[in-house]
């Protein structure tokens, strides 16, 4: 699903965020991405989203070489990828429902279909009662779940998450992770950037570790059947 | 595209090109969703403007004033033009006949002239009659009585017909009549009318200059307003781009803002013109009736009002487009 082939990323200011990085994430796999701040986790996710482009090497998503993708195609790539952000990136000028509905409006769904899918997504994260509320009135954990509902509402085959538990207490973090596992079980490929090592060590998934832009290790936890 | 999602197993073994799936959506589906989004965006952007009534109203009022000024000037010019059409009867050519021409010949010539299409009436005035009229009107009766002979020529006064493009036509007719054998000289009493036409031409050009400058003003005002609203919705734009909104999708609400501002501006302009019209109607009609028998002061009219509204909407969208082209590209998710 995701292939990095000798990818380097150097920013305009000369900073080398990624160096000669190669790895592969299979379809339907769930993988954690970890490393200290500045190790290149965010850059890696940005390359997948085409928020940045690789300076060297090739990134392939679902077999498609991103280097060959024009600016005009970027929106359609992003519609195939659900993203969960650390700071939720919710809009506080509209209801929970409208926040979750945004990707569907962009993709041009009809109102009835939008309603059906949004309610299904909110039910999946356990927030169906809050659809009319403003996200500001929700707790941090609930806001994060709204963000997750928005990421999955379009039924993407790939789900990215950037520190999705960064602001949550351990209990809520475990809830959020188990949500991701549920999506993984129905066939969604998932890549989660996290430095919450104690949490992700308990979950039985492959962990890709970066250090200073290079691949340090790509270890499958014992007992993880792939 | 959604079909692929609902049946992921069908394609699970083959790598699927992410970007290509859009091409698989039928164009009718895409057209429908495009129309749908336009409708939603039009409604949503109108709703947002109405939710901030005061700032929307002041912006529209400024636009309305900018639109009303050239339109009002245009109405004024149109009315002067209509009024002057009624004065064309006043355009006269006086033919001074040679002394050798007899009364009978003069009357025959007058009859021949009055049968022309371009001439409404041609009256022969004999020498004795001109003298009598002159004595009566000038007050030099005594002096004229002391003269041995009548110094005044016989005259045919030609009243021009009501035709468009009078000044040019009358010049031509004047030259032609001047060549007639019986005519000593021909004189056109049109100088004041020509002056009026030239004033009106000046006014018309001034209206165009004003319209151009104020159209530029409308574009700039709308552009600036849209720029501010782009700034205030920066977070939303970033998120929309992150979840796959195309540039066209991001642009659309702002273009509709421009459209609604143009529309609101036109509405205000129409109101301003209407108020000004009712306020000025009575004195202007009174003034006009001094110059023409059936003077009526008319407003902008349906056709020109629609034209103004169309122009305002086009300017609105254009101003929004400029702002969007300049500022939207700079907002990318980081």
Interface residues (C-beta under 8 A of the other chain):
Chain A: X27 X49 X51 X61 X62 X63 X64 X69 X72 X73 X75 X76 X77 X78 X79 X80 X81 X83 X89 X91 X93 X102 X103 X105 X106 X107 X108 X109 X110 X150 X154 X155 X156 X157 X187
Chain B: X1 X2 X5 X6 X8 X12 X15 X16 X17 X18 X19 X20 X21 X22 X29 X30 X32 X33 X34 X36 X37 X40 X235 X236 X238 X239 X240 X241 X242 X243 X244 X245 X246 X247 X249 X332 X333 X334
